[in-house]
Amino acid sequence: MLRLAYRNLFQNKVRLVISAGGVALALLLILSLDAIFVGVERQVTAYIDHSGADIFVSQSGVRNMHMASSSLSASAVDEVKAVPGVESVTPILYLTNMIVVGQERNLAYVIGLPPEAVVGGPWRVARGVSIPAAGEAVIDRGIAEKSGMEIGDKVKILGQEFKIAGLSEGTASLVNSVAFISMEDFARMRGNAQAVSFLLVKVRPGESPETIAARIEAKVEGVTAQSRLVFSEQERKVIKDMSTDVVAIMNLVGFLIGLAVIALTVYTATFARRAEYGVLKALGARNGRLYRVVLAQALYSAALGFALGLAFTLLLSVIVPRLGLNLALQVSGASLLKVGSLSLVIAGLSAILPIKQVAGLDPAVVFQRGVK
Amino acid sequence: MTSPTLQITHVTKHYGSGATEVIAVRDVSLTVEPGEIVLIMGPSGSGKTTLLSMMGALLKPTEGTIQLNDEIISALAENRLPDIRLRQFGFIFQDFNLLPALTVLENVAIVAELAGMKHGAAQQKAAALLTDLGLGERLNFLPEKLSGGEKQRVAIARALANDSALILADKPTANLDSKIGHEIMRLLRQIAKEQGRSVVIVSHDQRIKDIVDRVLWLEDGRFKEMVTMATDPVCGMAVEREKAAATLEINGQTYYFCSKGCRGEFASQPETFLGSETHDRYQSL
């Protein structure tokens, strides 16, 4: 009987394309949105993930960078450096602001780096320097190219003009980019306050970042110390919290579209074949078996739609970065599980009406009208 | 003495109630013996389809009993009827009613599978039946690629797939030309006689009367004696000879009419109504 479901589905190619294609588009909506958000999450934490630091030390209670502000006294650098197991400490200044590149205004994490920075600088430099000197800036290559800017051109950061001295790669996302200036310039623009935003700590080889982070919190007053992994996770959590409602709404839209498409196609397919179901009933097929045919048809449509949707999403994840957009699509296991489960729910729900239709069929109909 | 395959006793079927009540079948009794082929004829709306549906456990009678072999199927609960249909009946339909998405082989095997046979065994059985019926070269064809006669032979194979004791055929030759229709009827007769299966056929087709064992005339929900029936050559209506409204004898042949109007029309131009088909039908009755 499952063969009958399969054949019924594949016999009418137009209906199959509409059914599987419609579901694929609906699931593509959910999958690609999830992939965009996962990609954005990873891009947003790119600075943290590639900073080279094992531990991030911040003002007590500050657990992430995005939309957060942290201020530590300059003395904290030596205090942290004195903690056993710490190999190096790199202070950075940080805030989120617009940078003006040509005619474009871009939101950026502005990082102030000391000249002797061990970690915290750009992790991949396309051209120029990696640690900016006074009056210099390192900005994302893509951002610069979009405005036709090159090394030696001027950009405006925190209201001041800087000369582009380096172009970094992998430092821009859909949401923002990372720009590096010298700590000296950054401090001057903030009124030479003797404070830093974060301390980026390297631990000695063989030491556990979590252990050392706990040790720092115990020995240095007024700080929060988190391993890079925990800090990055906190950052992602903030992004997730901000996007949950949007994702939920889009998921609901995708779910409803998918449900409507499969329900309609399975219903019309069942309606068109009601005489055949009548014949099967007359021959002695029990309702349960016929329900399985209808359900299998819905499941096949959903499975095919899911596979197509996934293929489209994977294709998009390859194509989109090549279009010069600061967008990376990442299909996560959790998203696959969610969309796979949604497909099953869609298939189950969409079979309800056709099943009711089959249940109400009078087998004696075979003597009144038939199929040829 | 063998017991009858099918025994219908005083069966009546009502539809609706009160002012809208329709009595489709009235107090009908019929016995079909193993290997017997019974043809039920009658005008449209005479209750043939209702009677066939009741025989096939697709419809329950309002009154009376239907016994198949030793089981009174009219008394069975609704949920037991699919199993009875699956194991005891073979159905042949006017429009063939093959499943267009399945191949010829699958159309036949599906019945055996529904009856609980394993996939491989069902396919083997279906292939053997179809080969016996001359369709060995068409096993993997879709129904749309077959001629009408081939489709009906597939339907016959499907009706045999569950080793049913009784085959019910609803106008099996209606969509076939006369040669193929005759062929199909001879095939059904051969099956009935060689395998001892009973066949009940509902049809308007006069040409198949000579192939069956017994012909019954159903009119207004009742069986009427065939020997007393004739067809009005003008309007085609079945007329009881003894109660005919008018008669006319021409060249030693008596014609029976439902009304004086028909007789008058016939008398004015008898050659118009003695065309081949009407005359043949009349003669055969």
Boltz contact constraints between the chains, C-beta under 6 A:
constraints:
  - contact:
      token1: [A, 7]
      token2: [B, 101]
      max_distance: 6.0
  - contact:
      token1: [A, 7]
      token2: [B, 102]
      max_distance: 6.0
  - contact:
      token1: [A, 8]
      token2: [B, 101]
      max_distance: 6.0
  - contact:
      token1: [A, 11]
      token2: [B, 101]
      max_distance: 6.0
  - contact:
      token1: [A, 276]
      token2: [B, 99]
      max_distance: 6.0
  - contact:
      token1: [A, 279]
      token2: [B, 97]
      max_distance: 6.0
  - contact:
      token1: [A, 283]
      token2: [B, 111]
      max_distance: 6.0
  - contact:
      token1: [A, 284]
      token2: [B, 82]
      max_distance: 6.0
  - contact:
      token1: [A, 284]
      token2: [B, 85]
      max_distance: 6.0
  - contact:
      token1: [A, 284]
      token2: [B, 86]
      max_distance: 6.0
  - contact:
      token1: [A, 285]
      token2: [B, 114]
      max_distance: 6.0
  - contact:
      token1: [A, 286]
      token2: [B, 82]
      max_distance: 6.0
  - contact:
      token1: [A, 363]
      token2: [B, 58]
      max_distance: 6.0
  - contact:
      token1: [A, 364]
      token2: [B, 53]
      max_distance: 6.0
  - contact:
      token1: [A, 364]
      token2: [B, 58]
      max_distance: 6.0
  - contact:
      token1: [A, 364]
      token2: [B, 59]
      max_distance: 6.0
  - contact:
      token1: [A, 366]
      token2: [B, 93]
      max_distance: 6.0
  - contact:
      token1: [A, 367]
      token2: [B, 49]
      max_distance: 6.0
  - contact:
      token1: [A, 367]
      token2: [B, 53]
      max_distance: 6.0
  - contact:
      token1: [A, 367]
      token2: [B, 170]
      max_distance: 6.0
  - contact:
      token1: [A, 370]
      token2: [B, 93]
      max_distance: 6.0
  - contact:
      token1: [A, 370]
      token2: [B, 95]
      max_distance: 6.0
  - contact:
      token1: [A, 370]
      token2: [B, 97]
      max_distance: 6.0
  - contact:
      token1: [A, 371]
      token2: [B, 97]
      max_distance: 6.0
  - contact:
      token1: [A, 372]
      token2: [B, 95]
      max_distance: 6.0
